Amino acid sequence: MLMASTTLSIYLIICSFMVVLASASVLDVKEEPLSIGIEGIILCKSDPKTTPIKGSVARITCLAVDQHGYETAPFSVLSKPTDSKGYYFAALYPHQLLHRNLKLADCRVFLQDSPFEACKVATDVNQGITGAPISYRRLLHDKKMKLYSVPPFFFSNGY
């Protein structure tokens, strides 16, 4: 009887440790960071008229910080070309930086290219040349994405 009681006690202790270890591993699971979407519009400003530019591109440049707080070299991604309304979108995936222990620190958006020959000169309206900081808009639950935006950018004809 004493042997059965000791065996049961050892069994309960082992089960207790297993429960503790299982719950600890659940608590240690880190959630994958949400993707980041950046949107805006690109327009052509030629005296008195402002029109959307189809096929234009914005560049998103970000800094990342390592686990010791040191900044990395900037990296850039290009948006998809704008649609007929001048709308562009770009996605960043911070989980791709996790394997290098990096976190996004600062992202800015710049005018990159206009396919419209009559409107190819980038302007610094809304910091299109110097780089506009992104501002948070909302969480897109269905896409598991944080959506950011920048004010409209403008190319001009140079006059």
MOCORBEL-V866456 format. One line per field, one symbol per residue. ss: DSSP state (2 for helix, 1 for strand, 0 for the rest). Layout:
BEGIN
ss=???
END
This chain:
BEGIN
ss=022222222222222222222222222200000011111111111100111100001111111110000010001111000000001111110022220000111111111110000000110022200001101111112220111110001111000
END
